[in-house]
Every structure is written in C-alpha cells, then in structure tokens.
Amino acid sequence: MEGNTIGCILLKDVIFLAERDWFLPPADWSRCIVRGKTYAIDSESGNYIFENFIKGMNRLA
C-alpha cells in the first residue's frame, strides 16, 4: 500500500436541528460531494448556512 492513505473523519458532539429548522442547501450545493467540501463563512453560501444554523440553534436553547 505504498503511497496510499487511508483515513476517516470522526464527528464528536454532533448537534442536529429540529426538522422545523431545516433549510434548503445553498444554490451551489452539489449532491455528488465525495469529500472535502467547505464554505468560507464570509462567502455568500457560507454565510447563508451559518445564519440559518444559528437561527435553528437559538430555537433549541
């Protein structure tokens, strides 16, 4: 297996929004993401996700 990397990502303390707080993905979202998709919080899509997540979290509190 020379030159091959095997790895995984472990999510800890995951929080799920209530279904009423789910929101549509940003316009540039792809259903074919295999790995490594990120959004900068200062981008339009990143800010959209962040703001909607915060709204949902505030309703959980």
N, C-alpha and C positions, 0 to 999 in steps of 0.2 A: 504494500500500500504506500509505497514511496511517493511523496508529493501530493497525497490526498489528505484532506482534512475532514474529520467527522466531528460534528458538534451539535449543540442544541441550545435553545433559549428556554430558560425556566422563568415563568411568571410567578411572583410571590405576592400575596395580599391583594389579589385581584378584586376590583370593585365593578359590579355590574349595575347599570342604571335600570330603574324600573321601566317596564315596557312603555309606559305613557311618556317617558322622557327620551325614547329612541328618536333618532333624527336621520334624515337621508344622508348618504355619503356625499362628499363634495363632487362637483361636476367632473373633475379629472380623476376620479377614483376608477380603478380597474379591478374587475372581478378575477383577473388572471395573475394576481400578485403571488409570486412564489416565496419571496423573502426580501427583507431589507427595505421595504417601502417606508419612507419617513416624510414628514412635513415640517418645515420650519414654522414656528409659531408666528413669525412676522410675515408669513405668506398669506394670501387670501384664503386658501384652503385650510392651512394650519390654524389660522385664527378662527375660522368657521367651526372647526372641530373643537378647539379649545373652549370657545364661548358656549357652545351647546353642551359640552361636557360639564362645565362649571354650573350652568343653569340646572342640569339634572342633579348634580351633586348637592346643590343648595336645597333642592326639594327632598333629598334623602336625609338631610340634617334635621 
